[in-house]
Amino acid sequence: MKLEALATAVVAAIVVAIGAVPIYAGGSLIYERIAYGSAASSASADVVSADRLWLRELISPFKRERWEVTYEFKTAKGAVVRSTGIYTQSTATTKPEPGRKLRVLYLPDDPTSSYLEDQHKLFDAVWYIGLGLFVWFVAGGFVWWEIRQARKKQ
């Protein structure tokens, strides 16, 4: 009996840890947006180079291209800043080729800390958090079922 309870607890702990990964990923996307949204300034950035992130596309449930983009923008004080960031796009839009304009948010106190504004990031964040919560819900149901079965045997 105790061995079955231990096995149930171990499986539940593993599933809870697995569910925490997408929740953390989604939470970090939301945190990034909130952190830049409140104190950031906006600028138009020019794409310098873009490398496609094939591996991220393979593990993503969405049919969108992901790019690591190097871009340059001018701050309100006239300083030119070069940075990199992740850019996600649907396959229907144009690729982030050199010279293309993207919107960037940056912190006026630290312009090297910038964020490429991307309409898909918030949706991805909500999806990841939902996936993690679903995994946790299933794990909770599994534990509840096992506890119920153990009580019936007694």
N, C-alpha and C positions, 0 to 999 in steps of 0.2 A: 504494500500500500504506500509506504513512504517513498519507494523507488519511483512509483508512478507520479506522485506529487512532485518529486524532484525533477523528473523528466518534463513535466508540464511547465514548471517554473523556468527551466532552462530554455525550452522552446519559446515561451512567452518573452523572456529577456532578449533572446536573439531577434525575434520579430519586432520588438519595441526598438531595438538598436537599428534595425534595418529601416523602420519607419521614420526614425529621427533624421536620417540622411536627407531625404527630399524636403523634410520640414526645415532643416537648416539651410539648404540651398535656396528654397523659396523665401525664407526669412531674411537671408542675406541680400537677396535682390530687392526686397521691400525696404530694408534698412538703408541700402545704398541710395535708393530713390528719395527716401525721406530726408536723409542727411544732406544730399545735394539740393533738394527742392526748396528747403527753407532758407539757406544762406548763400545759395549759388547765384552767379551771374551767367548770362547766356551769351554765346558767341557762335559765329559761323566758322566751321573748321573745314579745311581742305584735306582730302585724303591724299596721303603721300604713298602708302603702299597697303596692300591687303593680302593676307594669307588665309586661305580657306581652312577651317577646322573640321576636317572630315570625321575624326573620331567622335567629336561632340555631336555631330549630325547623326552618327550611327546609334548613339545611345539615347538620343532625344526622341520622344514620341511624336514630334511635330515634323511636318515636311517643310522645313525652312533651312536656308543656308546660314551657316555661322562663320563669321570672319574675325580674325584678329587684325584690327586696323591701326595703322600708324597715321596720325593726323597732326596738322598744325593749325593754330588759331592765334588771333591777336587779342590780348586782354584790353580792358578799357583804358589802361595806362599806356598801351601801345607795344607792350612786350610780346614777342613771338614765342610761343610755347609749343614744343613737340611732345606728344604723348601717345600711348597705345591704349586700346580698349577693345572689348568684344562688341560686335555688331551683328544683330540677327535680322534677317529679312525674309519675306515670303519669296517664293521662286518667281512670282509675277513681277516683282520690281527689278530695277536695274542693279547690277552688281556695284560694289563700292570701289570703282576704278579710280586711279590717281586723277586728282582734279575735281572729283565729285564733292559737293558741299554736304556736310552733315551738321546737325545742331549739337553743340556740346555745352554742358554746364560745368563751371569751374568755381573753385573757392577763391574769392578775391585776395585773401591773405596768403593762399598757397596755390597759385595757378597751375602748378605741375600736377596737382590733384584734380583730375577732371573726370567727367562721366559723359559717355555718348548717350544722348537721349534716344531711346528705342521704344517704339510703341508695343513691341511684343514682350518686353521684360516683365511688365506687371501681370499680363496674362499667364506667362510661364511661372511666375512666383505663386500665383493663386493655384495653378494646376499642381505644382510640386507639393504645396502645403496640403491640398486636398488628397493627393496620393498618399502622403505620409499619414494623415489622419485616417484614411480608409484602411491602411495596413494596421494601424493601432486599433481600429474598431474591430477588424477581423480577429486580431490577436486577443482582444478582450472577450469577444464571443467564444473563441476557442477555450480560453481559460474558464469562462463561466460554464461552458458545456462540460468540461472535464471535472470541475468542482461538483456540478450537479450529478454527474455519473458516479463520482466517488461517494457522495452522500447516499445515493440510492443503494449502493453495494453494502453500506453499513447497516 
